[in-house]
Amino acid sequence: MSEASRKKVQPWKALLGILLLAGAGAFVGYLLARFGLALPGVHTRLSNLGRWDLLALPVLYLSAIAVHEGGHVLGGISRGMRFLLLIVGPFKLSRSADNRVHFGWVFNLGTLGGVAACSPDMQRPLLPQMQGLVVGGPLASVLLVLLGLAIAGFDDGRLGAYALILAAISLLIFGVTALPMRAGGFMSDGMQWLELRRGGVAVQQRSLFATLMGQSLSGMRPAELDRELIERLLAVDDEMIRRIAARWYAFVQSWDAGDLTRAESHAEWISEHVDDYPDGFRQGLTIELATFAGLVKNDLSTCRSWLQRSRGGVVDVSRRALAEASVALLEGRTLDASQRLDVAQRKLGSGLDSGLCKFTETQIAQMRSKLGEVSQSSLTSATVTFPTAARL
């Protein structure tokens, strides 16, 4: 299949996946409402609730999401992984390169359902770690269902009603995530579990990506990443998300190594396929395209366009500030550029990726050098024109 054909088919696949996921959720919700209300004691407990209790629904929903995503994290940690990222609705917890846990906000529909990520322990077998990470979420949802039902069994008042609703939401989350399907570029827990159980090429690819991620998180800058491993991943031709991820590693490695021709080739490929990457994480790609257009190509319009598309999502604060500094410098706003570079420097340790932080630090120094050249040029021009103005 040609690249053009893939480009046409992929958005329809993503849309179909989202519709299937929504349909599955609606069907499971219908079953819960249709048959759940007929269960003994359910109607009695729910009758205790009034209009103001509707305000508790978002809290109960986010609680169920938090337990599910927290289960993923605990499942990974139980197998030796290290906590990296947890998103529940608009709330984000992340472990930065300086080994601190930071709280932040994410306003993006692509991550509204929750996200969990852990980094692998490269000294241990990867498959058990990935299995623990995947199965932890559904298992936590099931345990929450049982806990909610137990509380509802002992309390027939408002607390029991809340517990019953929480159990229903958690059961809905379990039912939807356990279905083996794809939606919006993401694979459901059920699909990931089947892939891990089948083994083969897909698991090998996951292991290669985990190895690269482990190298980068441990502080290996992009230019130092395993080139042979990246070339193996570039040969992937079936899973679009993995193809894009492989290109991203090749892109930043070439960029950091100074092979700008190769980096530009990868950047152009990514720009053509970036919409096939899940929203919420796509912004991490577009911010790099913006920075590359500004720092390397001095292309203001392209830099500004990619920066505009990078709003929201999971983006390293220092990388965003660097891209903003690029736009400011190209627009001649040297003071704003300097201020954004100060932000990039100050937030350097808050990024998730230690290796990428080292790359960012180098780029901050390069841009400060550019700022110095611009300032010197402006000073020279002012010195030349001032006497002429004085004679007038």
Secondary structure, 3 states (H helix, E strand, C coil): CCHHHHHHHHHHHHHHHHHHHHHHHHHHHHHHHHHHCCCCCHHHHHCCCCHHHHHHHHHHHHHHHHHHHHHHHHHHHHCCCEEEEEEECCEEEEECCCCCEEEEECCCHHHCCCEEEEECCCCCCHHHHHHHHHHHHHHHHHHHHHHHHHHHHHCCCHHHHHHHHHHHHHHHHHHHHHCCCEECCEECHHHHHHHHHHCCHHHHHHHHHHHHHHHHHCCCCHHHCCHHHHHHHHCCCCCHHHHHHHHHHHHHHHHHHCCHHHHHHHHHHHHHHHHHCCCCCHHHHHHHHHHHHHHCCCCHHHHHHHHHCCCCCCCCHHHHHHHHHHHHHHCCCHHHHHHHHHHHHHCHHHCCCHHHHHHHHHHHHHHHHHHHHHHHHHHHHHHHHHHHHHHC
